[in-house]
Amino acid sequence: MTLIHRVVIAAFPDVDLLDVAGPAEVFALANREGDGRARYDVRLASPARGEVRTSAGVRVVTDLGFDEVEHTIDTLIVPGAVDSLPHGPVARVEPEIVMWIRTVAPRTRRIASVCVGAHLLAAAGLLDGKTATTHWSTADQLAAEHPHVVVDPDPIFIRAGRIWTGAGISACLDLALALVAEDHGEELALQVARQLVVYLKRQGGQSQFSVPLSRPAATRRDIDELRLFVTEHLDGDLSTSALAARMCLSERHFTRVFRQETGTSAVVYVEACRVEAARRLLETTDQPLERVAATVGLGSVETLHRAFRRQLATTPGDYRNRFRITT
């Protein structure tokens, strides 16, 4: 007998449209592609049943009011909404939604937030003592308002027991695919990913950003120019002494300036750039590890392994097996 997964997706005024529609589409495609293996019964719930205006201006019609959501829920999906303020976006936390989450959580097998929905789970007390992610733009807010939550703004999604938290906007697809994989295996999740024409079904440990984008722009143009030089000369001499000489600074002064401008050391930054380049080669080519290591300036397979362990807590071989793009 096929197990029916009862999925409830919360919707409320100004919710991000893709955060609602994306997971719903993944579950619908799983039903279609599953040949009877999957059966997701997806319902939208809002404070009051009826029309809800999303942040995109598009209205969705919900199936249930919050007070009509009864019985056991297999999977609860909690998207979020933001208020745009002069200093940047701020996640909206409505007490009514938080109270409802607290009410249904004990009878829900699995709870997943999408994007800034993590702020609602945190306010409901579901993330205390757990590691969680959210959209990068509100990660500082989440950490400041909920000191008992370990906020990691980098991953696509994080699983902590029955609680899952996902990163910004399009990561809702990655999160929903991971839920399908947990329920029915990687094969079905990959079938759904192909139907979605997703370029790559990313796993939770992958970063939301490339290394250059993950660092703020420097106040010194010469540091930004040096960062560009690093990405274009990964197989060259990028030692601290060589970079300091390129900027005509003493090694000690360069080290201080680089950390001040980027928040990290030149050694760590260069290694992160090289690992990112190696990841792309592992994902898109069949080059042997020796050639990958040489191309990105890591020199040897042993050095490549050590760098992957430090940066990604995995090995190059395991990374390739999980993320290799096949055509």
C-alpha positions as a Markdown table, in Angstrom:
| # | Residue | x | y | z |
|---|---|---|---|---|
| 1 | Met | 0.0 | 0.0 | 0.0 |
| 2 | Thr | 1.4 | 3.4 | -1.0 |
| 3 | Leu | 2.0 | 5.7 | 2.0 |
| 4 | Ile | 0.2 | 9.0 | 1.8 |
| 5 | His | 2.3 | 11.9 | 2.9 |
| 6 | Arg | 0.1 | 14.7 | 4.2 |
| 7 | Val | 2.0 | 18.0 | 3.4 |
| 8 | Val | 0.8 | 21.3 | 4.7 |
| 9 | Ile | 2.4 | 24.5 | 3.4 |
| 10 | Ala | 1.8 | 27.7 | 5.3 |
| 11 | Ala | 0.8 | 30.8 | 3.4 |
| 12 | Phe | 0.1 | 34.3 | 4.7 |
| 13 | Pro | 0.2 | 37.9 | 3.4 |
| 14 | Asp | 3.4 | 38.8 | 1.6 |
| 15 | Val | 4.8 | 35.3 | 1.7 |
| 16 | Asp | 7.4 | 34.6 | -1.0 |
| 17 | Leu | 5.5 | 33.0 | -3.9 |
| 18 | Leu | 8.3 | 30.6 | -5.0 |
| 19 | Asp | 8.7 | 29.4 | -1.4 |
| 20 | Val | 5.0 | 28.2 | -1.6 |
| 21 | Ala | 4.8 | 27.1 | -5.2 |
| 22 | Gly | 8.3 | 25.5 | -5.5 |
| 23 | Pro | 7.9 | 22.8 | -2.9 |
| 24 | Ala | 4.3 | 22.1 | -4.0 |
| 25 | Glu | 5.6 | 21.6 | -7.6 |
| 26 | Val | 8.3 | 19.2 | -6.4 |
| 27 | Phe | 5.8 | 17.1 | -4.5 |
| 28 | Ala | 3.4 | 17.1 | -7.5 |
| 29 | Leu | 6.1 | 15.9 | -9.8 |
| 30 | Ala | 7.1 | 13.2 | -7.3 |
| 31 | Asn | 3.5 | 11.9 | -7.5 |
| 32 | Arg | 3.6 | 11.9 | -11.3 |
| 33 | Glu | 7.1 | 10.4 | -11.7 |
| 34 | Gly | 6.8 | 8.0 | -8.8 |
| 35 | Asp | 4.7 | 5.3 | -10.6 |
| 36 | Gly | 2.7 | 4.7 | -7.5 |
| 37 | Arg | 5.7 | 4.9 | -5.2 |
| 38 | Ala | 4.9 | 8.4 | -3.9 |
| 39 | Arg | 1.7 | 10.0 | -2.9 |
| 40 | Tyr | 1.9 | 13.5 | -1.5 |
| 41 | Asp | -1.4 | 15.2 | -0.5 |
| 42 | Val | -0.4 | 18.9 | -0.5 |
| 43 | Arg | -2.6 | 21.5 | 1.1 |
| 44 | Leu | -2.1 | 25.2 | 1.6 |
| 45 | Ala | -3.1 | 26.7 | 5.0 |
| 46 | Ser | -3.5 | 30.3 | 6.0 |
| 47 | Pro | -4.8 | 32.2 | 9.0 |
| 48 | Ala | -8.2 | 32.3 | 7.3 |
| 49 | Arg | -9.0 | 30.1 | 4.4 |
| 50 | Gly | -9.2 | 31.9 | 1.0 |
| 51 | Glu | -7.1 | 34.3 | -1.0 |
| 52 | Val | -3.6 | 35.3 | 0.1 |
| 53 | Arg | -1.6 | 38.0 | -1.6 |
| 54 | Thr | 2.0 | 37.0 | -2.0 |
| 55 | Ser | 5.1 | 39.2 | -2.2 |
| 56 | Ala | 4.9 | 38.9 | -6.0 |
| 57 | Gly | 1.4 | 40.4 | -6.1 |
| 58 | Val | 0.0 | 37.1 | -7.2 |
| 59 | Arg | -2.8 | 35.7 | -5.1 |
| 60 | Val | -3.1 | 32.1 | -4.1 |
| 61 | Val | -6.2 | 30.4 | -2.7 |
| 62 | Thr | -5.6 | 28.3 | 0.4 |
| 63 | Asp | -7.4 | 25.0 | 1.2 |
| 64 | Leu | -7.6 | 25.4 | 4.9 |
| 65 | Gly | -7.6 | 28.0 | 7.7 |
| 66 | Phe | -5.1 | 27.4 | 10.4 |
| 67 | Asp | -7.9 | 26.3 | 12.8 |
| 68 | Glu | -9.0 | 23.7 | 10.2 |
| 69 | Val | -5.7 | 21.9 | 10.1 |
| 70 | Glu | -6.5 | 18.8 | 12.1 |
| 71 | His | -5.0 | 15.3 | 12.7 |
| 72 | Thr | -1.3 | 14.4 | 12.1 |
| 73 | Ile | 0.8 | 16.2 | 9.6 |
| 74 | Asp | 3.6 | 14.4 | 7.9 |
| 75 | Thr | 5.5 | 17.4 | 6.6 |
| 76 | Leu | 4.9 | 21.1 | 7.5 |
| 77 | Ile | 6.5 | 23.6 | 5.2 |
| 78 | Val | 7.0 | 27.1 | 6.6 |
| 79 | Pro | 8.0 | 29.9 | 4.2 |
| 80 | Gly | 8.6 | 33.4 | 5.2 |
| 81 | Ala | 8.0 | 37.1 | 4.5 |
| 82 | Val | 10.2 | 40.1 | 4.7 |
| 83 | Asp | 9.7 | 43.8 | 5.3 |
| 84 | Ser | 12.0 | 46.1 | 3.2 |
| 85 | Leu | 13.5 | 48.7 | 5.4 |
| 86 | Pro | 16.1 | 51.4 | 4.6 |
| 87 | His | 18.9 | 49.4 | 6.2 |
| 88 | Gly | 17.8 | 46.2 | 4.4 |
| 89 | Pro | 15.3 | 43.3 | 4.6 |
| 90 | Val | 13.9 | 42.2 | 7.9 |
| 91 | Ala | 12.2 | 38.9 | 8.4 |
| 92 | Arg | 8.6 | 39.3 | 9.5 |
| 93 | Val | 7.5 | 37.3 | 12.6 |
| 94 | Glu | 3.7 | 37.3 | 13.1 |
| 95 | Pro | 2.7 | 36.1 | 16.6 |
| 96 | Glu | -0.4 | 34.4 | 15.1 |
| 97 | Ile | 1.7 | 32.2 | 12.8 |
| 98 | Val | 4.2 | 31.4 | 15.6 |
| 99 | Met | 1.5 | 30.3 | 17.9 |
| 100 | Trp | 0.0 | 28.1 | 15.2 |
| 101 | Ile | 3.4 | 26.5 | 14.5 |
| 102 | Arg | 3.7 | 25.7 | 18.3 |
| 103 | Thr | 0.3 | 24.2 | 18.3 |
| 104 | Val | 0.8 | 21.8 | 15.3 |
| 105 | Ala | 4.4 | 21.0 | 15.9 |
| 106 | Pro | 3.8 | 18.2 | 18.4 |
| 107 | Arg | 1.7 | 16.3 | 15.9 |
| 108 | Thr | 4.0 | 16.9 | 12.9 |
| 109 | Arg | 6.5 | 14.3 | 11.9 |
| 110 | Arg | 8.8 | 16.7 | 10.0 |
| 111 | Ile | 9.0 | 20.4 | 9.8 |
| 112 | Ala | 10.9 | 22.4 | 7.2 |
| 113 | Ser | 11.4 | 26.2 | 6.9 |
| 114 | Val | 12.1 | 27.8 | 3.6 |
| 115 | Cys | 14.2 | 31.0 | 3.4 |
| 116 | Val | 13.2 | 33.4 | 6.2 |
| 117 | Gly | 10.7 | 31.0 | 7.5 |
| 118 | Ala | 13.5 | 29.9 | 9.9 |
| 119 | His | 12.7 | 33.0 | 11.9 |
| 120 | Leu | 9.2 | 31.7 | 12.6 |
| 121 | Leu | 10.5 | 28.3 | 13.7 |
| 122 | Ala | 13.0 | 30.0 | 15.9 |
| 123 | Ala | 10.3 | 32.2 | 17.5 |
| 124 | Ala | 8.3 | 29.0 | 18.1 |
| 125 | Gly | 11.3 | 27.6 | 20.0 |
| 126 | Leu | 11.9 | 24.8 | 17.5 |
| 127 | Leu | 15.5 | 25.7 | 16.7 |
| 128 | Asp | 16.9 | 26.2 | 20.2 |
| 129 | Gly | 20.2 | 24.2 | 20.5 |
| 130 | Lys | 20.1 | 23.4 | 16.8 |
| 131 | Thr | 22.2 | 24.5 | 13.8 |
| 132 | Ala | 20.0 | 26.3 | 11.2 |
| 133 | Thr | 20.3 | 28.3 | 8.0 |
| 134 | Thr | 18.2 | 31.0 | 6.4 |
| 135 | His | 18.5 | 33.6 | 3.6 |
| 136 | Trp | 21.9 | 35.2 | 3.9 |
| 137 | Ser | 20.4 | 38.7 | 4.2 |
| 138 | Thr | 18.6 | 38.0 | 7.5 |
| 139 | Ala | 21.1 | 35.5 | 9.0 |
| 140 | Asp | 22.5 | 38.2 | 11.4 |
| 141 | Gln | 19.0 | 39.1 | 12.5 |
| 142 | Leu | 18.3 | 35.4 | 13.3 |
| 143 | Ala | 21.5 | 35.1 | 15.3 |
| 144 | Ala | 20.9 | 38.3 | 17.2 |
| 145 | Glu | 17.3 | 37.5 | 18.1 |
| 146 | His | 17.8 | 33.9 | 18.9 |
| 147 | Pro | 21.2 | 33.3 | 20.6 |
| 148 | His | 20.4 | 29.7 | 21.4 |
| 149 | Val | 20.3 | 28.9 | 17.7 |
| 150 | Val | 23.6 | 28.2 | 15.9 |
| 151 | Val | 23.1 | 30.1 | 12.6 |
| 152 | Asp | 25.1 | 29.0 | 9.6 |
| 153 | Pro | 24.3 | 31.3 | 6.7 |
| 154 | Asp | 26.3 | 29.3 | 4.1 |
| 155 | Pro | 24.6 | 25.9 | 3.4 |
| 156 | Ile | 21.7 | 25.3 | 1.0 |
| 157 | Phe | 19.8 | 23.5 | 3.7 |
| 158 | Ile | 20.5 | 21.9 | 7.1 |
| 159 | Arg | 18.8 | 19.0 | 8.7 |
| 160 | Ala | 18.7 | 18.8 | 12.6 |
| 161 | Gly | 16.6 | 15.7 | 13.4 |
| 162 | Arg | 13.1 | 16.2 | 12.3 |
| 163 | Ile | 13.7 | 20.0 | 11.7 |
| 164 | Trp | 15.0 | 21.2 | 8.3 |
| 165 | Thr | 15.9 | 24.7 | 7.5 |
| 166 | Gly | 16.5 | 26.0 | 3.9 |
| 167 | Ala | 18.4 | 28.9 | 2.5 |
| 168 | Gly | 17.0 | 31.7 | 0.2 |
| 169 | Ile | 14.4 | 31.5 | -2.5 |
| 170 | Ser | 15.3 | 28.9 | -5.1 |
| 171 | Ala | 16.9 | 26.7 | -2.4 |
| 172 | Cys | 13.3 | 25.7 | -1.7 |
| 173 | Leu | 13.6 | 23.3 | -4.7 |
| 174 | Asp | 16.8 | 21.7 | -3.3 |
| 175 | Leu | 15.2 | 21.3 | 0.1 |
| 176 | Ala | 12.0 | 19.8 | -1.3 |
| 177 | Leu | 14.0 | 17.4 | -3.4 |
| 178 | Ala | 15.9 | 16.3 | -0.4 |
| 179 | Leu | 12.6 | 15.6 | 1.4 |
| 180 | Val | 11.5 | 13.4 | -1.5 |
| 181 | Ala | 14.9 | 11.6 | -1.5 |
| 182 | Glu | 14.5 | 10.9 | 2.2 |
| 183 | Asp | 11.0 | 9.5 | 1.6 |
| 184 | His | 11.5 | 7.6 | -1.6 |
| 185 | Gly | 15.2 | 7.5 | -2.5 |
| 186 | Glu | 17.6 | 9.5 | -4.6 |
| 187 | Glu | 16.4 | 7.9 | -7.9 |
| 188 | Leu | 13.0 | 9.5 | -7.6 |
| 189 | Ala | 14.4 | 12.8 | -6.5 |
| 190 | Leu | 16.7 | 12.9 | -9.5 |
| 191 | Gln | 13.8 | 12.1 | -11.8 |
| 192 | Val | 11.9 | 15.1 | -10.4 |
| 193 | Ala | 15.0 | 17.3 | -10.7 |
| 194 | Arg | 15.3 | 16.3 | -14.4 |
| 195 | Gln | 11.6 | 17.3 | -15.0 |
| 196 | Leu | 12.3 | 20.6 | -13.3 |
| 197 | Val | 15.3 | 21.1 | -15.6 |
| 198 | Val | 17.4 | 21.8 | -12.5 |
| 199 | Tyr | 21.0 | 22.2 | -13.5 |
| 200 | Leu | 22.2 | 20.4 | -10.5 |
| 201 | Lys | 20.4 | 18.8 | -7.6 |
| 202 | Arg | 22.5 | 20.4 | -4.9 |
| 203 | Gln | 23.1 | 18.8 | -1.5 |
| 204 | Gly | 22.7 | 20.6 | 1.8 |
| 205 | Gly | 26.4 | 21.1 | 2.4 |
| 206 | Gln | 26.9 | 23.2 | -0.7 |
| 207 | Ser | 27.4 | 26.9 | -0.3 |
| 208 | Gln | 24.9 | 29.6 | -1.2 |
| 209 | Phe | 27.7 | 31.7 | -2.7 |
| 210 | Ser | 31.0 | 31.5 | -4.5 |
| 211 | Val | 34.0 | 32.6 | -2.5 |
| 212 | Pro | 34.2 | 36.1 | -4.0 |
| 213 | Leu | 30.5 | 36.8 | -3.5 |
| 214 | Ser | 30.7 | 35.5 | 0.1 |
| 215 | Arg | 33.1 | 38.3 | 1.0 |
| 216 | Pro | 32.1 | 42.0 | 1.2 |
| 217 | Ala | 33.7 | 44.4 | -1.2 |
| 218 | Ala | 36.9 | 45.9 | 0.1 |
| 219 | Thr | 37.2 | 49.6 | 0.9 |
| 220 | Arg | 40.6 | 49.4 | -0.9 |
| 221 | Arg | 40.5 | 49.0 | -4.6 |
| 222 | Asp | 43.9 | 47.3 | -4.6 |
| 223 | Ile | 42.6 | 44.5 | -2.4 |
| 224 | Asp | 39.7 | 43.9 | -4.7 |
| 225 | Glu | 42.1 | 43.9 | -7.7 |
| 226 | Leu | 44.2 | 41.4 | -5.8 |
| 227 | Arg | 41.2 | 39.1 | -5.2 |
| 228 | Leu | 40.5 | 39.2 | -8.9 |
| 229 | Phe | 44.2 | 38.4 | -9.6 |
| 230 | Val | 43.9 | 35.4 | -7.2 |
| 231 | Thr | 40.9 | 33.9 | -9.1 |
| 232 | Glu | 42.7 | 34.3 | -12.4 |
| 233 | His | 46.0 | 32.8 | -11.3 |
| 234 | Leu | 45.1 | 29.9 | -9.1 |
| 235 | Asp | 48.0 | 27.8 | -10.4 |
| 236 | Gly | 50.6 | 30.4 | -9.7 |
| 237 | Asp | 52.5 | 31.4 | -6.6 |
| 238 | Leu | 49.8 | 32.9 | -4.3 |
| 239 | Ser | 51.8 | 32.6 | -1.1 |
| 240 | Thr | 51.5 | 35.4 | 1.4 |
| 241 | Ser | 55.0 | 36.7 | 0.6 |
| 242 | Ala | 54.2 | 36.7 | -3.2 |
| 243 | Leu | 50.9 | 38.6 | -2.7 |
| 244 | Ala | 52.5 | 41.1 | -0.4 |
| 245 | Ala | 55.3 | 41.7 | -2.9 |
| 246 | Arg | 52.7 | 42.2 | -5.6 |
| 247 | Met | 51.1 | 45.0 | -3.5 |
| 248 | Cys | 54.5 | 46.4 | -2.6 |
| 249 | Leu | 53.8 | 45.9 | 1.1 |
| 250 | Ser | 55.8 | 44.2 | 3.8 |
| 251 | Glu | 54.4 | 40.7 | 4.6 |
| 252 | Arg | 53.3 | 41.8 | 8.1 |
| 253 | His | 51.5 | 44.9 | 6.9 |
| 254 | Phe | 49.9 | 43.0 | 4.0 |
| 255 | Thr | 48.6 | 40.4 | 6.4 |
| 256 | Arg | 47.0 | 43.0 | 8.6 |
| 257 | Val | 45.4 | 44.9 | 5.7 |
| 258 | Phe | 44.1 | 41.8 | 4.0 |
| 259 | Arg | 42.4 | 40.5 | 7.1 |
| 260 | Gln | 41.0 | 43.9 | 7.9 |
| 261 | Glu | 39.5 | 44.2 | 4.4 |
| 262 | Thr | 38.2 | 40.6 | 3.9 |
| 263 | Gly | 37.8 | 39.2 | 7.4 |
| 264 | Thr | 40.1 | 36.3 | 6.8 |
| 265 | Ser | 43.8 | 35.6 | 6.1 |
| 266 | Ala | 45.2 | 35.4 | 2.6 |
| 267 | Val | 46.1 | 31.8 | 3.1 |
| 268 | Val | 42.5 | 30.8 | 4.0 |
| 269 | Tyr | 41.1 | 32.9 | 1.1 |
| 270 | Val | 43.4 | 31.5 | -1.5 |
| 271 | Glu | 42.6 | 27.9 | -0.4 |
| 272 | Ala | 38.9 | 28.6 | -0.5 |
| 273 | Cys | 39.2 | 29.9 | -4.0 |
| 274 | Arg | 41.2 | 26.9 | -5.1 |
| 275 | Val | 38.8 | 24.5 | -3.5 |
| 276 | Glu | 35.9 | 26.2 | -5.3 |
| 277 | Ala | 37.6 | 25.9 | -8.6 |
| 278 | Ala | 38.4 | 22.2 | -7.9 |
| 279 | Arg | 34.7 | 21.7 | -7.1 |
| 280 | Arg | 33.7 | 23.0 | -10.5 |
| 281 | Leu | 36.2 | 20.6 | -12.2 |
| 282 | Leu | 34.9 | 17.6 | -10.1 |
| 283 | Glu | 31.3 | 18.5 | -11.0 |
| 284 | Thr | 31.8 | 19.0 | -14.7 |
| 285 | Thr | 34.8 | 16.9 | -15.9 |
| 286 | Asp | 36.4 | 13.5 | -15.6 |
| 287 | Gln | 39.9 | 14.9 | -15.0 |
| 288 | Pro | 41.9 | 12.7 | -12.6 |
| 289 | Leu | 42.5 | 14.1 | -9.1 |
| 290 | Glu | 46.2 | 14.7 | -10.0 |
| 291 | Arg | 45.3 | 17.0 | -12.8 |
| 292 | Val | 42.5 | 18.8 | -10.8 |
| 293 | Ala | 45.0 | 19.5 | -8.0 |
| 294 | Ala | 47.6 | 20.8 | -10.4 |
| 295 | Thr | 45.1 | 23.0 | -12.3 |
| 296 | Val | 43.9 | 24.8 | -9.3 |
| 297 | Gly | 47.3 | 25.2 | -7.7 |
| 298 | Leu | 47.0 | 22.7 | -4.9 |
| 299 | Gly | 49.9 | 20.7 | -6.2 |
| 300 | Ser | 49.2 | 17.2 | -5.1 |
| 301 | Val | 46.3 | 14.9 | -4.4 |
| 302 | Glu | 47.3 | 14.8 | -0.8 |
| 303 | Thr | 47.1 | 18.6 | -0.6 |
| 304 | Leu | 43.7 | 18.5 | -2.4 |
| 305 | His | 42.4 | 16.0 | 0.1 |
| 306 | Arg | 43.5 | 18.1 | 3.1 |
| 307 | Ala | 42.0 | 21.3 | 1.6 |
| 308 | Phe | 38.6 | 19.5 | 1.0 |
| 309 | Arg | 38.6 | 18.2 | 4.5 |
| 310 | Arg | 39.2 | 21.7 | 5.9 |
| 311 | Gln | 36.7 | 23.5 | 3.6 |
| 312 | Leu | 33.9 | 20.9 | 3.0 |
| 313 | Ala | 34.5 | 18.1 | 5.5 |
| 314 | Thr | 34.5 | 15.6 | 2.7 |
| 315 | Thr | 37.0 | 14.1 | 0.2 |
| 316 | Pro | 37.3 | 15.0 | -3.5 |
| 317 | Gly | 36.2 | 11.5 | -4.5 |
| 318 | Asp | 33.1 | 11.6 | -2.4 |
| 319 | Tyr | 32.3 | 15.1 | -3.6 |
| 320 | Arg | 32.5 | 14.0 | -7.3 |
| 321 | Asn | 30.4 | 11.0 | -6.6 |
| 322 | Arg | 27.6 | 13.1 | -5.1 |
| 323 | Phe | 27.7 | 16.2 | -7.4 |
| 324 | Arg | 29.1 | 15.0 | -10.8 |
| 325 | Ile | 26.9 | 16.5 | -13.5 |
| 326 | Thr | 26.0 | 13.7 | -16.1 |
| 327 | Thr | 24.6 | 14.3 | -19.5 |
